[in-house]
Structures are given as structure tokens and as C-alpha cells.
């Protein structure tokens, strides 16, 4: 579903489900939002169960500080499925920025190895 046609000002809602939305702004920057519910003891459910440490990250959307999935867990959540170019870009950027070892399944698909001195 689309919030607008992407041609006017303001964000475009690219994808939406009950617990997930992807927004793109006028500069083509993307924010991928997942909604999670925490139990009273801090465990998160979204189809799967996640330990609370998974959500210990802090990020920014513009000038707003937000809770997010910490970098290593973001990389781990990108494993075990067919990756597109956005997945490869995201994982390589996370690995480079946070000095995380590049998973083997991404080394094979990446053209960033010359940048990361692999």
C-alpha cells in the first residue's frame, strides 16, 4: 500500500502489515519500522521469541532518539534467506561501521570486499 504516490512532498509508505511499515522520504532515505510487544519480563514476541538484549540498541531517526535492534542482532536477522541488494548493502554497512565479521553468505554476494580490505 502507498500513503501517497511518492511524487509529492512528505513520506511515502512503501510496505505495510499489522506490525511492519517501511517509509521512504523525499531524499529516498528508508526507515524500516517493526512493531514489537514486550512481555512483563522483557521478552519480545513477533512470531519468534527474542531475548531482550536484541532490542538494546539506540539509534536516531532525524533528531529523535529511538530504541532499535542492536547491530550484531541486525546482522544475524539478515541470515538464512535469499538476500537482495538492499540486504547486502545493509549488512555490509553494519559490519563495516560496527566492526562485525561479515557472514560467509554475504562475502559471496558482496562487491564491497575491496572497500573493507577483505
Secondary structure, DSSP 8 states (H G I E B T S, - for coil): --SS-SSSSS-EEEEEETTEEEEE-TT--EEEEE--EE-TTS-EESSSEE-GGGG-EEEEETTEEEEE--HHHHHHTT-SS---HHHHHHHHHHHHHHT----HHHHTT-S-TTTTT-
